[in-house]
Amino acid sequence: MTTVLELEKRFLSVGTVARLVGCSASTLRELESRGLLPFTPARLAGSEYRLYTVADVEAIKAVREAQHRERQEAA
């Protein structure tokens, strides 16, 4: 059985990912709820904790960059 400590070495928390991409944890949850992420974050069995991989971080960065470009073009 995989322990929580082993998972923490392989996955990133929503707070850590938010800091890495420059937004809040609530923004990440909103992106997920609106279906804007090209993946569904993994979750610990029996909990609501979202777990992200490094590849997920790159995908979130791409989504955020696309949103920024759209806003610039609309202005």
N, CA, C, O and CB atoms as a CASP TS submission, in Angstrom:
PFRMAT TS
TARGET T0000
AUTHOR 0000-0000-0000
METHOD Language model
MODEL 1
PARENT N/A
ATOM      1  N   MET     1       0.839  -1.178   0.000  1.00  0.00           N
ATOM      2  CA  MET     1       0.000   0.000   0.000  1.00  0.00           C
ATOM      3  C   MET     1       0.891   1.252   0.000  1.00  0.00           C
ATOM      4  O   MET     1       1.891   1.316   0.716  1.00  0.00           O
ATOM      5  CB  MET     1      -0.958  -0.008   1.224  1.00  0.00           C
ATOM      6  N   THR     2       0.514   2.228  -0.804  1.00  0.00           N
ATOM      7  CA  THR     2       1.258   3.473  -0.901  1.00  0.00           C
ATOM      8  C   THR     2       0.907   4.360   0.289  1.00  0.00           C
ATOM      9  O   THR     2      -0.266   4.542   0.614  1.00  0.00           O
ATOM     10  CB  THR     2       0.958   4.195  -2.238  1.00  0.00           C
ATOM     11  N   THR     3       1.923   4.904   0.926  1.00  0.00           N
ATOM     12  CA  THR     3       1.683   5.786   2.068  1.00  0.00           C
ATOM     13  C   THR     3       1.505   7.224   1.602  1.00  0.00           C
ATOM     14  O   THR     3       1.864   7.568   0.476  1.00  0.00           O
ATOM     15  CB  THR     3       2.840   5.693   3.079  1.00  0.00           C
ATOM     16  N   VAL     4       0.954   8.058   2.468  1.00  0.00           N
ATOM     17  CA  VAL     4       0.769   9.471   2.147  1.00  0.00           C
ATOM     18  C   VAL     4       2.120  10.126   1.881  1.00  0.00           C
ATOM     19  O   VAL     4       2.236  10.958   0.981  1.00  0.00           O
ATOM     20  CB  VAL     4       0.031  10.200   3.291  1.00  0.00           C
ATOM     21  N   LEU     5       3.135   9.763   2.645  1.00  0.00           N
ATOM     22  CA  LEU     5       4.466  10.332   2.448  1.00  0.00           C
ATOM     23  C   LEU     5       5.003  10.000   1.056  1.00  0.00           C
ATOM     24  O   LEU     5       5.619  10.852   0.415  1.00  0.00           O
ATOM     25  CB  LEU     5       5.431   9.817   3.523  1.00  0.00           C
ATOM     26  N   GLU     6       4.780   8.782   0.583  1.00  0.00           N
ATOM     27  CA  GLU     6       5.224   8.395  -0.763  1.00  0.00           C
ATOM     28  C   GLU     6       4.474   9.193  -1.828  1.00  0.00           C
ATOM     29  O   GLU     6       5.055   9.594  -2.837  1.00  0.00           O
ATOM     30  CB  GLU     6       5.015   6.881  -0.990  1.00  0.00           C
ATOM     31  N   LEU     7       3.172   9.422  -1.595  1.00  0.00           N
ATOM     32  CA  LEU     7       2.386  10.220  -2.550  1.00  0.00           C
ATOM     33  C   LEU     7       2.870  11.653  -2.599  1.00  0.00           C
ATOM     34  O   LEU     7       2.917  12.261  -3.668  1.00  0.00           O
ATOM     35  CB  LEU     7       0.902  10.190  -2.184  1.00  0.00           C
ATOM     36  N   GLU     8       3.235  12.205  -1.433  1.00  0.00           N
ATOM     37  CA  GLU     8       3.707  13.584  -1.389  1.00  0.00           C
ATOM     38  C   GLU     8       4.995  13.774  -2.179  1.00  0.00           C
ATOM     39  O   GLU     8       5.283  14.877  -2.643  1.00  0.00           O
ATOM     40  CB  GLU     8       3.918  14.014   0.046  1.00  0.00           C
ATOM     41  N   LYS     9       5.760  12.722  -2.332  1.00  0.00           N
ATOM     42  CA  LYS     9       6.998  12.805  -3.116  1.00  0.00           C
ATOM     43  C   LYS     9       6.717  12.811  -4.611  1.00  0.00           C
ATOM     44  O   LYS     9       7.517  13.334  -5.387  1.00  0.00           O
ATOM     45  CB  LYS     9       7.923  11.644  -2.770  1.00  0.00           C
ATOM     46  N   ARG    10       5.583  12.231  -5.028  1.00  0.00           N
ATOM     47  CA  ARG    10       5.266  12.117  -6.447  1.00  0.00           C
ATOM     48  C   ARG    10       4.265  13.160  -6.933  1.00  0.00           C
ATOM     49  O   ARG    10       4.209  13.464  -8.124  1.00  0.00           O
ATOM     50  CB  ARG    10       4.732  10.750  -6.731  1.00  0.00           C
ATOM     51  N   PHE    11       3.483  13.701  -6.017  1.00  0.00           N
ATOM     52  CA  PHE    11       2.409  14.618  -6.380  1.00  0.00           C
ATOM     53  C   PHE    11       2.562  15.945  -5.658  1.00  0.00           C
ATOM     54  O   PHE    11       3.225  16.038  -4.624  1.00  0.00           O
ATOM     55  CB  PHE    11       1.051  14.001  -6.065  1.00  0.00           C
ATOM     56  N   LEU    12       1.935  16.972  -6.223  1.00  0.00           N
ATOM     57  CA  LEU    12       1.960  18.317  -5.659  1.00  0.00           C
ATOM     58  C   LEU    12       0.566  18.680  -5.165  1.00  0.00           C
ATOM     59  O   LEU    12      -0.435  18.286  -5.764  1.00  0.00           O
ATOM     60  CB  LEU    12       2.460  19.351  -6.703  1.00  0.00           C
ATOM     61  N   SER    13       0.505  19.429  -4.076  1.00  0.00           N
ATOM     62  CA  SER    13      -0.784  19.877  -3.546  1.00  0.00           C
ATOM     63  C   SER    13      -1.307  21.058  -4.356  1.00  0.00           C
ATOM     64  O   SER    13      -0.566  21.672  -5.124  1.00  0.00           O
ATOM     65  CB  SER    13      -0.657  20.264  -2.055  1.00  0.00           C
ATOM     66  N   VAL    14      -2.585  21.370  -4.181  1.00  0.00           N
ATOM     67  CA  VAL    14      -3.193  22.486  -4.896  1.00  0.00           C
ATOM     68  C   VAL    14      -2.502  23.797  -4.519  1.00  0.00           C
ATOM     69  O   VAL    14      -2.326  24.663  -5.377  1.00  0.00           O
ATOM     70  CB  VAL    14      -4.703  22.566  -4.591  1.00  0.00           C
ATOM     71  N   GLY    15      -2.111  23.958  -3.265  1.00  0.00           N
ATOM     72  CA  GLY    15      -1.420  25.177  -2.844  1.00  0.00           C
ATOM     73  C   GLY    15      -0.066  25.333  -3.499  1.00  0.00           C
ATOM     74  O   GLY    15       0.303  26.428  -3.924  1.00  0.00           O
ATOM     75  N   THR    16       0.672  24.243  -3.581  1.00  0.00           N
ATOM     76  CA  THR    16       1.985  24.272  -4.219  1.00  0.00           C
ATOM     77  C   THR    16       1.851  24.603  -5.699  1.00  0.00           C
ATOM     78  O   THR    16       2.603  25.423  -6.225  1.00  0.00           O
ATOM     79  CB  THR    16       2.704  22.928  -4.036  1.00  0.00           C
ATOM     80  N   VAL    17       0.910  23.973  -6.359  1.00  0.00           N
ATOM     81  CA  VAL    17       0.697  24.232  -7.788  1.00  0.00           C
ATOM     82  C   VAL    17       0.275  25.683  -8.004  1.00  0.00           C
ATOM     83  O   VAL    17       0.742  26.331  -8.941  1.00  0.00           O
ATOM     84  CB  VAL    17      -0.371  23.270  -8.366  1.00  0.00           C
ATOM     85  N   ALA    18      -0.596  26.191  -7.153  1.00  0.00           N
ATOM     86  CA  ALA    18      -1.036  27.579  -7.277  1.00  0.00           C
ATOM     87  C   ALA    18       0.163  28.529  -7.210  1.00  0.00           C
ATOM     88  O   ALA    18       0.264  29.462  -8.007  1.00  0.00           O
ATOM     89  CB  ALA    18      -2.056  27.924  -6.169  1.00  0.00           C
ATOM     90  N   ARG    19       1.062  28.292  -6.266  1.00  0.00           N
ATOM     91  CA  ARG    19       2.257  29.139  -6.167  1.00  0.00           C
ATOM     92  C   ARG    19       3.122  29.021  -7.421  1.00  0.00           C
ATOM     93  O   ARG    19       3.667  30.018  -7.895  1.00  0.00           O
ATOM     94  CB  ARG    19       3.080  28.760  -4.925  1.00  0.00           C
ATOM     95  N   LEU    20       3.249  27.817  -7.953  1.00  0.00           N
ATOM     96  CA  LEU    20       4.090  27.605  -9.135  1.00  0.00           C
ATOM     97  C   LEU    20       3.552  28.303 -10.380  1.00  0.00           C
ATOM     98  O   LEU    20       4.326  28.792 -11.203  1.00  0.00           O
ATOM     99  CB  LEU    20       4.226  26.127  -9.409  1.00  0.00           C
ATOM    100  N   VAL    21       2.236  28.351 -10.518  1.00  0.00           N
ATOM    101  CA  VAL    21       1.648  28.953 -11.724  1.00  0.00           C
ATOM    102  C   VAL    21       1.212  30.401 -11.506  1.00  0.00           C
ATOM    103  O   VAL    21       0.782  31.063 -12.451  1.00  0.00           O
ATOM    104  CB  VAL    21       0.456  28.132 -12.183  1.00  0.00           C
ATOM    105  N   GLY    22       1.318  30.897 -10.277  1.00  0.00           N
ATOM    106  CA  GLY    22       1.005  32.295 -10.016  1.00  0.00           C
ATOM    107  C   GLY    22      -0.465  32.620  -9.902  1.00  0.00           C
ATOM    108  O   GLY    22      -0.908  33.662 -10.386  1.00  0.00           O
ATOM    109  N   CYS    23      -1.227  31.750  -9.272  1.00  0.00           N
ATOM    110  CA  CYS    23      -2.638  32.029  -9.042  1.00  0.00           C
ATOM    111  C   CYS    23      -3.025  31.483  -7.675  1.00  0.00           C
ATOM    112  O   CYS    23      -2.179  30.953  -6.955  1.00  0.00           O
ATOM    113  CB  CYS    23      -3.526  31.411 -10.163  1.00  0.00           C
ATOM    114  N   SER    24      -4.274  31.605  -7.319  1.00  0.00           N
ATOM    115  CA  SER    24      -4.742  31.090  -6.035  1.00  0.00           C
ATOM    116  C   SER    24      -5.264  29.661  -6.191  1.00  0.00           C
ATOM    117  O   SER    24      -5.562  29.209  -7.296  1.00  0.00           O
ATOM    118  CB  SER    24      -5.843  32.003  -5.454  1.00  0.00           C
ATOM    119  N   ALA    25      -5.365  28.967  -5.064  1.00  0.00           N
ATOM    120  CA  ALA    25      -5.928  27.617  -5.075  1.00  0.00           C
ATOM    121  C   ALA    25      -7.384  27.662  -5.541  1.00  0.00           C
ATOM    122  O   ALA    25      -7.843  26.750  -6.229  1.00  0.00           O
ATOM    123  CB  ALA    25      -5.827  26.969  -3.669  1.00  0.00           C
ATOM    124  N   SER    26      -8.105  28.712  -5.173  1.00  0.00           N
ATOM    125  CA  SER    26      -9.500  28.809  -5.604  1.00  0.00           C
ATOM    126  C   SER    26      -9.600  28.983  -7.120  1.00  0.00           C
ATOM    127  O   SER    26     -10.549  28.499  -7.737  1.00  0.00           O
ATOM    128  CB  SER    26     -10.197  29.978  -4.894  1.00  0.00           C
ATOM    129  N   THR    27      -8.627  29.670  -7.722  1.00  0.00           N
ATOM    130  CA  THR    27      -8.611  29.786  -9.190  1.00  0.00           C
ATOM    131  C   THR    27      -8.433  28.423  -9.831  1.00  0.00           C
ATOM    132  O   THR    27      -9.092  28.113 -10.823  1.00  0.00           O
ATOM    133  CB  THR    27      -7.488  30.737  -9.653  1.00  0.00           C
ATOM    134  N   LEU    28      -7.551  27.606  -9.276  1.00  0.00           N
ATOM    135  CA  LEU    28      -7.364  26.251  -9.821  1.00  0.00           C
ATOM    136  C   LEU    28      -8.645  25.440  -9.703  1.00  0.00           C
ATOM    137  O   LEU    28      -9.023  24.734 -10.638  1.00  0.00           O
ATOM    138  CB  LEU    28      -6.214  25.527  -9.092  1.00  0.00           C
ATOM    139  N   ARG    29      -9.314  25.537  -8.562  1.00  0.00           N
ATOM    140  CA  ARG    29     -10.565  24.793  -8.384  1.00  0.00           C
ATOM    141  C   ARG    29     -11.626  25.294  -9.361  1.00  0.00           C
ATOM    142  O   ARG    29     -12.420  24.506  -9.874  1.00  0.00           O
ATOM    143  CB  ARG    29     -11.075  24.923  -6.930  1.00  0.00           C
ATOM    144  N   GLU    30     -11.639  26.608  -9.621  1.00  0.00           N
ATOM    145  CA  GLU    30     -12.589  27.159 -10.583  1.00  0.00           C
ATOM    146  C   GLU    30     -12.301  26.657 -11.997  1.00  0.00           C
ATOM    147  O   GLU    30     -13.221  26.286 -12.725  1.00  0.00           O
ATOM    148  CB  GLU    30     -12.547  28.688 -10.551  1.00  0.00           C
ATOM    149  N   LEU    31     -11.016  26.646 -12.388  1.00  0.00           N
ATOM    150  CA  LEU    31     -10.652  26.119 -13.710  1.00  0.00           C
ATOM    151  C   LEU    31     -11.134  24.680 -13.858  1.00  0.00           C
ATOM    152  O   LEU    31     -11.648  24.291 -14.907  1.00  0.00           O
ATOM    153  CB  LEU    31      -9.121  26.194 -13.928  1.00  0.00           C
ATOM    154  N   GLU    32     -10.964  23.902 -12.807  1.00  0.00           N
ATOM    155  CA  GLU    32     -11.416  22.509 -12.831  1.00  0.00           C
ATOM    156  C   GLU    32     -12.937  22.434 -12.953  1.00  0.00           C
ATOM    157  O   GLU    32     -13.456  21.688 -13.784  1.00  0.00           O
ATOM    158  CB  GLU    32     -10.949  21.768 -11.565  1.00  0.00           C
ATOM    159  N   SER    33     -13.650  23.196 -12.136  1.00  0.00           N
ATOM    160  CA  SER    33     -15.115  23.125 -12.136  1.00  0.00           C
ATOM    161  C   SER    33     -15.713  23.597 -13.458  1.00  0.00           C
ATOM    162  O   SER    33     -16.777  23.126 -13.861  1.00  0.00           O
ATOM    163  CB  SER    33     -15.678  23.959 -10.995  1.00  0.00           C
ATOM    164  N   ARG    34     -15.032  24.526 -14.136  1.00  0.00           N
ATOM    165  CA  ARG    34     -15.502  25.023 -15.438  1.00  0.00           C
ATOM    166  C   ARG    34     -15.085  24.130 -16.592  1.00  0.00           C
ATOM    167  O   ARG    34     -15.439  24.395 -17.741  1.00  0.00           O
ATOM    168  CB  ARG    34     -14.982  26.420 -15.676  1.00  0.00           C
ATOM    169  N   GLY    35     -14.333  23.069 -16.300  1.00  0.00           N
ATOM    170  CA  GLY    35     -13.924  22.132 -17.345  1.00  0.00           C
ATOM    171  C   GLY    35     -12.819  22.657 -18.238  1.00  0.00           C
ATOM    172  O   GLY    35     -12.679  22.207 -19.375  1.00  0.00           O
ATOM    173  N   LEU    36     -12.023  23.611 -17.738  1.00  0.00           N
ATOM    174  CA  LEU    36     -10.973  24.213 -18.559  1.00  0.00           C
ATOM    175  C   LEU    36      -9.635  23.482 -18.474  1.00  0.00           C
ATOM    176  O   LEU    36      -8.726  23.766 -19.254  1.00  0.00           O
ATOM    177  CB  LEU    36     -10.781  25.643 -18.155  1.00  0.00           C
ATOM    178  N   LEU    37      -9.506  22.553 -17.545  1.00  0.00           N
ATOM    179  CA  LEU    37      -8.264  21.791 -17.448  1.00  0.00           C
ATOM    180  C   LEU    37      -8.364  20.553 -18.332  1.00  0.00           C
ATOM    181  O   LEU    37      -9.411  19.906 -18.372  1.00  0.00           O
ATOM    182  CB  LEU    37      -7.967  21.393 -15.975  1.00  0.00           C
ATOM    183  N   PRO    38      -7.292  20.215 -19.038  1.00  0.00           N
ATOM    184  CA  PRO    38      -7.325  19.050 -19.931  1.00  0.00           C
ATOM    185  C   PRO    38      -7.121  17.732 -19.181  1.00  0.00           C
ATOM    186  O   PRO    38      -6.742  16.727 -19.784  1.00  0.00           O
ATOM    187  CB  PRO    38      -6.259  19.192 -21.007  1.00  0.00           C
ATOM    188  N   PHE    39      -7.368  17.734 -17.885  1.00  0.00           N
ATOM    189  CA  PHE    39      -7.207  16.539 -17.053  1.00  0.00           C
ATOM    190  C   PHE    39      -8.067  16.720 -15.816  1.00  0.00           C
ATOM    191  O   PHE    39      -8.545  17.820 -15.540  1.00  0.00           O
ATOM    192  CB  PHE    39      -5.701  16.294 -16.667  1.00  0.00           C
ATOM    193  N   THR    40      -8.261  15.650 -15.077  1.00  0.00           N
ATOM    194  CA  THR    40      -8.923  15.708 -13.776  1.00  0.00           C
ATOM    195  C   THR    40      -7.876  15.401 -12.729  1.00  0.00           C
ATOM    196  O   THR    40      -7.245  14.345 -12.786  1.00  0.00           O
ATOM    197  CB  THR    40     -10.134  14.709 -13.686  1.00  0.00           C
ATOM    198  N   PRO    41      -7.670  16.302 -11.764  1.00  0.00           N
ATOM    199  CA  PRO    41      -6.653  16.034 -10.748  1.00  0.00           C
ATOM    200  C   PRO    41      -6.942  14.732  -9.995  1.00  0.00           C
ATOM    201  O   PRO    41      -8.094  14.400  -9.716  1.00  0.00           O
ATOM    202  CB  PRO    41      -6.571  17.203  -9.760  1.00  0.00           C
ATOM    203  N   ALA    42      -5.882  14.017  -9.681  1.00  0.00           N
ATOM    204  CA  ALA    42      -6.023  12.800  -8.877  1.00  0.00           C
ATOM    205  C   ALA    42      -6.472  13.207  -7.482  1.00  0.00           C
ATOM    206  O   ALA    42      -6.282  14.348  -7.060  1.00  0.00           O
ATOM    207  CB  ALA    42      -4.680  11.985  -8.821  1.00  0.00           C
ATOM    208  N   ARG    43      -7.065  12.264  -6.782  1.00  0.00           N
ATOM    209  CA  ARG    43      -7.506  12.534  -5.411  1.00  0.00           C
ATOM    210  C   ARG    43      -7.118  11.361  -4.523  1.00  0.00           C
ATOM    211  O   ARG    43      -7.099  10.206  -4.951  1.00  0.00           O
ATOM    212  CB  ARG    43      -9.043  12.784  -5.353  1.00  0.00           C
ATOM    213  N   LEU    44      -6.811  11.691  -3.277  1.00  0.00           N
ATOM    214  CA  LEU    44      -6.567  10.632  -2.301  1.00  0.00           C
ATOM    215  C   LEU    44      -7.872   9.917  -2.055  1.00  0.00           C
ATOM    216  O   LEU    44      -8.924  10.552  -1.981  1.00  0.00           O
ATOM    217  CB  LEU    44      -5.978  11.195  -0.972  1.00  0.00           C
ATOM    218  N   ALA    45      -7.821   8.600  -1.927  1.00  0.00           N
ATOM    219  CA  ALA    45      -9.032   7.818  -1.677  1.00  0.00           C
ATOM    220  C   ALA    45      -9.721   8.331  -0.412  1.00  0.00           C
ATOM    221  O   ALA    45      -9.094   8.469   0.638  1.00  0.00           O
ATOM    222  CB  ALA    45      -8.697   6.306  -1.542  1.00  0.00           C
ATOM    223  N   GLY    46     -11.001   8.606  -0.530  1.00  0.00           N
ATOM    224  CA  GLY    46     -11.777   9.034   0.623  1.00  0.00           C
ATOM    225  C   GLY    46     -11.558  10.469   1.047  1.00  0.00           C
ATOM    226  O   GLY    46     -11.968  10.850   2.144  1.00  0.00           O
ATOM    227  N   SER    47     -10.920  11.286   0.206  1.00  0.00           N
ATOM    228  CA  SER    47     -10.716  12.680   0.586  1.00  0.00           C
ATOM    229  C   SER    47     -10.959  13.587  -0.609  1.00  0.00           C
ATOM    230  O   SER    47     -11.119  13.128  -1.740  1.00  0.00           O
ATOM    231  CB  SER    47      -9.298  12.893   1.143  1.00  0.00           C
ATOM    232  N   GLU    48     -10.982  14.865  -0.338  1.00  0.00           N
ATOM    233  CA  GLU    48     -11.163  15.869  -1.384  1.00  0.00           C
ATOM    234  C   GLU    48      -9.850  16.503  -1.815  1.00  0.00           C
ATOM    235  O   GLU    48      -9.858  17.410  -2.647  1.00  0.00           O
ATOM    236  CB  GLU    48     -12.111  16.942  -0.911  1.00  0.00           C
ATOM    237  N   TYR    49      -8.727  16.056  -1.273  1.00  0.00           N
ATOM    238  CA  TYR    49      -7.433  16.645  -1.622  1.00  0.00           C
ATOM    239  C   TYR    49      -7.083  16.355  -3.069  1.00  0.00           C
ATOM    240  O   TYR    49      -7.070  15.202  -3.498  1.00  0.00           O
ATOM    241  CB  TYR    49      -6.330  16.116  -0.698  1.00  0.00           C
ATOM    242  N   ARG    50      -6.799  17.413  -3.819  1.00  0.00           N
ATOM    243  CA  ARG    50      -6.385  17.265  -5.208  1.00  0.00           C
ATOM    244  C   ARG    50      -4.873  17.061  -5.244  1.00  0.00           C
ATOM    245  O   ARG    50      -4.132  17.672  -4.474  1.00  0.00           O
ATOM    246  CB  ARG    50      -6.806  18.506  -6.059  1.00  0.00           C
ATOM    247  N   LEU    51      -4.433  16.201  -6.143  1.00  0.00           N
ATOM    248  CA  LEU    51      -3.010  15.921  -6.303  1.00  0.00           C
ATOM    249  C   LEU    51      -2.636  16.143  -7.757  1.00  0.00           C
ATOM    250  O   LEU    51      -3.325  15.678  -8.665  1.00  0.00           O
ATOM    251  CB  LEU    51      -2.663  14.471  -5.853  1.00  0.00           C
ATOM    252  N   TYR    52      -1.538  16.857  -7.971  1.00  0.00           N
ATOM    253  CA  TYR    52      -1.114  17.227  -9.316  1.00  0.00           C
ATOM    254  C   TYR    52       0.285  16.683  -9.608  1.00  0.00           C
ATOM    255  O   TYR    52       1.097  16.493  -8.703  1.00  0.00           O
ATOM    256  CB  TYR    52      -1.140  18.757  -9.486  1.00  0.00           C
ATOM    257  N   THR    53       0.542  16.441 -10.881  1.00  0.00           N
ATOM    258  CA  THR    53       1.873  16.029 -11.323  1.00  0.00           C
ATOM    259  C   THR    53       2.566  17.232 -11.964  1.00  0.00           C
ATOM    260  O   THR    53       1.950  18.275 -12.181  1.00  0.00           O
ATOM    261  CB  THR    53       1.791  14.826 -12.325  1.00  0.00           C
ATOM    262  N   VAL    54       3.836  17.072 -12.260  1.00  0.00           N
ATOM    263  CA  VAL    54       4.579  18.135 -12.953  1.00  0.00           C
ATOM    264  C   VAL    54       3.951  18.391 -14.329  1.00  0.00           C
ATOM    265  O   VAL    54       3.875  19.539 -14.769  1.00  0.00           O
ATOM    266  CB  VAL    54       6.089  17.751 -13.102  1.00  0.00           C
ATOM    267  N   ALA    55       3.509  17.349 -14.998  1.00  0.00           N
ATOM    268  CA  ALA    55       2.852  17.510 -16.302  1.00  0.00           C
ATOM    269  C   ALA    55       1.561  18.319 -16.156  1.00  0.00           C
ATOM    270  O   ALA    55       1.227  19.117 -17.032  1.00  0.00           O
ATOM    271  CB  ALA    55       2.548  16.126 -16.933  1.00  0.00           C
ATOM    272  N   ASP    56       0.835  18.116 -15.051  1.00  0.00           N
ATOM    273  CA  ASP    56      -0.377  18.902 -14.796  1.00  0.00           C
ATOM    274  C   ASP    56      -0.040  20.381 -14.661  1.00  0.00           C
ATOM    275  O   ASP    56      -0.768  21.234 -15.169  1.00  0.00           O
ATOM    276  CB  ASP    56      -1.090  18.402 -13.527  1.00  0.00           C
ATOM    277  N   VAL    57       1.055  20.687 -13.981  1.00  0.00           N
ATOM    278  CA  VAL    57       1.481  22.079 -13.798  1.00  0.00           C
ATOM    279  C   VAL    57       1.726  22.720 -15.160  1.00  0.00           C
ATOM    280  O   VAL    57       1.308  23.854 -15.395  1.00  0.00           O
ATOM    281  CB  VAL    57       2.764  22.159 -12.917  1.00  0.00           C
ATOM    282  N   GLU    58       2.392  22.012 -16.048  1.00  0.00           N
ATOM    283  CA  GLU    58       2.658  22.550 -17.391  1.00  0.00           C
ATOM    284  C   GLU    58       1.356  22.786 -18.146  1.00  0.00           C
ATOM    285  O   GLU    58       1.221  23.786 -18.852  1.00  0.00           O
ATOM    286  CB  GLU    58       3.564  21.592 -18.189  1.00  0.00           C
ATOM    287  N   ALA    59       0.400  21.877 -18.004  1.00  0.00           N
ATOM    288  CA  ALA    59      -0.890  22.039 -18.677  1.00  0.00           C
ATOM    289  C   ALA    59      -1.643  23.246 -18.122  1.00  0.00           C
ATOM    290  O   ALA    59      -2.268  23.987 -18.881  1.00  0.00           O
ATOM    291  CB  ALA    59      -1.742  20.765 -18.524  1.00  0.00           C
ATOM    292  N   ILE    60      -1.589  23.445 -16.814  1.00  0.00           N
ATOM    293  CA  ILE    60      -2.253  24.595 -16.198  1.00  0.00           C
ATOM    294  C   ILE    60      -1.609  25.887 -16.686  1.00  0.00           C
ATOM    295  O   ILE    60      -2.308  26.856 -16.983  1.00  0.00           O
ATOM    296  CB  ILE    60      -2.187  24.506 -14.652  1.00  0.00           C
ATOM    297  N   LYS    61      -0.290  25.906 -16.770  1.00  0.00           N
ATOM    298  CA  LYS    61       0.405  27.093 -17.291  1.00  0.00           C
ATOM    299  C   LYS    61      -0.069  27.417 -18.701  1.00  0.00           C
ATOM    300  O   LYS    61      -0.281  28.583 -19.032  1.00  0.00           O
ATOM    301  CB  LYS    61       1.935  26.877 -17.283  1.00  0.00           C
ATOM    302  N   ALA    62      -0.236  26.399 -19.530  1.00  0.00           N
ATOM    303  CA  ALA    62      -0.686  26.612 -20.906  1.00  0.00           C
ATOM    304  C   ALA    62      -2.105  27.176 -20.932  1.00  0.00           C
ATOM    305  O   ALA    62      -2.399  28.063 -21.733  1.00  0.00           O
ATOM    306  CB  ALA    62      -0.623  25.297 -21.702  1.00  0.00           C
ATOM    307  N   VAL    63      -2.978  26.679 -20.075  1.00  0.00           N
ATOM    308  CA  VAL    63      -4.355  27.191 -19.999  1.00  0.00           C
ATOM    309  C   VAL    63      -4.342  28.651 -19.568  1.00  0.00           C
ATOM    310  O   VAL    63      -5.032  29.483 -20.157  1.00  0.00           O
ATOM    311  CB  VAL    63      -5.209  26.345 -19.014  1.00  0.00           C
ATOM    312  N   ARG    64      -3.561  28.962 -18.545  1.00  0.00           N
ATOM    313  CA  ARG    64      -3.481  30.340 -18.044  1.00  0.00           C
ATOM    314  C   ARG    64      -2.916  31.284 -19.112  1.00  0.00           C
ATOM    315  O   ARG    64      -3.391  32.411 -19.252  1.00  0.00           O
ATOM    316  CB  ARG    64      -2.608  30.397 -16.771  1.00  0.00           C
ATOM    317  N   GLU    65      -1.911  30.835 -19.860  1.00  0.00           N
ATOM    318  CA  GLU    65      -1.341  31.654 -20.929  1.00  0.00           C
ATOM    319  C   GLU    65      -2.362  31.904 -22.024  1.00  0.00           C
ATOM    320  O   GLU    65      -2.440  33.009 -22.561  1.00  0.00           O
ATOM    321  CB  GLU    65      -0.099  30.984 -21.514  1.00  0.00           C
ATOM    322  N   ALA    66      -3.150  30.881 -22.361  1.00  0.00           N
ATOM    323  CA  ALA    66      -4.190  31.035 -23.381  1.00  0.00           C
ATOM    324  C   ALA    66      -5.250  32.031 -22.917  1.00  0.00           C
ATOM    325  O   ALA    66      -5.723  32.850 -23.705  1.00  0.00           O
ATOM    326  CB  ALA    66      -4.841  29.673 -23.704  1.00  0.00           C
ATOM    327  N   GLN    67      -5.622  31.962 -21.642  1.00  0.00           N
ATOM    328  CA  GLN    67      -6.581  32.924 -21.109  1.00  0.00           C
ATOM    329  C   GLN    67      -6.027  34.344 -21.189  1.00  0.00           C
ATOM    330  O   GLN    67      -6.747  35.277 -21.543  1.00  0.00           O
ATOM    331  CB  GLN    67      -6.940  32.574 -19.658  1.00  0.00           C
ATOM    332  N   HIS    68      -4.771  34.501 -20.867  1.00  0.00           N
ATOM    333  CA  HIS    68      -4.130  35.824 -20.899  1.00  0.00           C
ATOM    334  C   HIS    68      -4.122  36.369 -22.334  1.00  0.00           C
ATOM    335  O   HIS    68      -4.421  37.542 -22.555  1.00  0.00           O
ATOM    336  CB  HIS    68      -2.675  35.745 -20.338  1.00  0.00           C
ATOM    337  N   ARG    69      -3.782  35.523 -23.297  1.00  0.00           N
ATOM    338  CA  ARG    69      -3.768  35.957 -24.708  1.00  0.00           C
ATOM    339  C   ARG    69      -5.166  36.375 -25.163  1.00  0.00           C
ATOM    340  O   ARG    69      -5.327  37.375 -25.862  1.00  0.00           O
ATOM    341  CB  ARG    69      -3.232  34.825 -25.620  1.00  0.00           C
ATOM    342  N   GLU    70      -6.169  35.602 -24.759  1.00  0.00           N
ATOM    343  CA  GLU    70      -7.553  35.939 -25.151  1.00  0.00           C
ATOM    344  C   GLU    70      -7.960  37.299 -24.602  1.00  0.00           C
ATOM    345  O   GLU    70      -8.594  38.094 -25.295  1.00  0.00           O
ATOM    346  CB  GLU    70      -8.537  34.859 -24.654  1.00  0.00           C
ATOM    347  N   ARG    71      -7.592  37.560 -23.354  1.00  0.00           N
ATOM    348  CA  ARG    71      -7.925  38.854 -22.753  1.00  0.00           C
ATOM    349  C   ARG    71      -7.217  39.990 -23.482  1.00  0.00           C
ATOM    350  O   ARG    71      -7.805  41.051 -23.693  1.00  0.00           O
ATOM    351  CB  ARG    71      -7.550  38.868 -21.263  1.00  0.00           C
ATOM    352  N   GLN    72      -5.968  39.779 -23.866  1.00  0.00           N
ATOM    353  CA  GLN    72      -5.213  40.821 -24.569  1.00  0.00           C
ATOM    354  C   GLN    72      -5.821  41.103 -25.938  1.00  0.00           C
ATOM    355  O   GLN    72      -5.910  42.254 -26.363  1.00  0.00           O
ATOM    356  CB  GLN    72      -3.739  40.408 -24.722  1.00  0.00           C
ATOM    357  N   GLU    73      -6.242  40.032 -26.627  1.00  0.00           N
ATOM    358  CA  GLU    73      -6.821  40.200 -27.961  1.00  0.00           C
ATOM    359  C   GLU    73      -8.193  40.876 -27.881  1.00  0.00           C
ATOM    360  O   GLU    73      -8.582  41.604 -28.794  1.00  0.00           O
ATOM    361  CB  GLU    73      -6.942  38.835 -28.668  1.00  0.00           C
ATOM    362  N   ALA    74      -8.917  40.638 -26.799  1.00  0.00           N
ATOM    363  CA  ALA    74     -10.249  41.228 -26.645  1.00  0.00           C
ATOM    364  C   ALA    74     -10.175  42.692 -26.259  1.00  0.00           C
ATOM    365  O   ALA    74     -11.140  43.435 -26.445  1.00  0.00           O
ATOM    366  CB  ALA    74     -11.047  40.465 -25.604  1.00  0.00           C
ATOM    367  N   ALA    75      -9.049  43.110 -25.730  1.00  0.00           N
ATOM    368  CA  ALA    75      -8.926  44.519 -25.282  1.00  0.00           C
ATOM    369  C   ALA    75      -8.682  45.475 -26.416  1.00  0.00           C
ATOM    370  O   ALA    75      -8.559  46.680 -26.193  1.00  0.00           O
ATOM    371  CB  ALA    75      -7.807  44.657 -24.284  1.00  0.00           C
TER
END
